[in-house]
Amino acid sequence: MVSNVHAFHILVKTEDEAKDILKELESGSTFQRLAQMKSTCPSSKRGGDLGWFGRGQMVREFERVAFELQKGETSQPVKTQFGWHVIKVVDRR
């Protein structure tokens, strides 16, 4: 069972913004660059890097998706109390 993930994310206000980010990623934009330009989270300064985290450290909806993703996968938009996230898992352990 995976106990920690290393993830990046982009936080925006609306689902439409999150869907637009997914389209930009599909067109070749880099996750880190989009996070720096568009994310409203303080992690945007680090390209959206949240570092390693374990279970119980993030809000439930975010955690559920982050731990389901495989290394290198990017999520569909995820709604939490903070807004809409696009999550990318870069490693698992």
MOZI-V195738 format. One record per residue. N is the residue number from 1. RES is the residue in three letters. SS is DSSP state (H for helix, E for strand, C for the rest). Layout:
BEGIN
n res ss
N RES SS
N RES SS
END
This chain:
BEGIN
n res ss
1 MET C
2 VAL C
3 SER C
4 ASN E
5 VAL E
6 HIS E
7 ALA E
8 PHE E
9 HIS E
10 ILE E
11 LEU E
12 VAL E
13 LYS C
14 THR C
15 GLU H
16 ASP H
17 GLU H
18 ALA H
19 LYS H
20 ASP H
21 ILE H
22 LEU H
23 LYS H
24 GLU H
25 LEU H
26 GLU H
27 SER C
28 GLY C
29 SER C
30 THR C
31 PHE H
32 GLN H
33 ARG H
34 LEU H
35 ALA H
36 GLN H
37 MET H
38 LYS H
39 SER C
40 THR C
41 CYS C
42 PRO H
43 SER H
44 SER H
45 LYS H
46 ARG H
47 GLY C
48 GLY C
49 ASP E
50 LEU E
51 GLY E
52 TRP E
53 PHE E
54 GLY E
55 ARG C
56 GLY C
57 GLN C
58 MET C
59 VAL C
60 ARG H
61 GLU H
62 PHE H
63 GLU H
64 ARG H
65 VAL H
66 ALA H
67 PHE H
68 GLU H
69 LEU C
70 GLN C
71 LYS C
72 GLY C
73 GLU C
74 THR E
75 SER C
76 GLN C
77 PRO C
78 VAL E
79 LYS E
80 THR E
81 GLN C
82 PHE C
83 GLY E
84 TRP E
85 HIS E
86 VAL E
87 ILE E
88 LYS E
89 VAL E
90 VAL E
91 ASP E
92 ARG E
93 ARG C
END
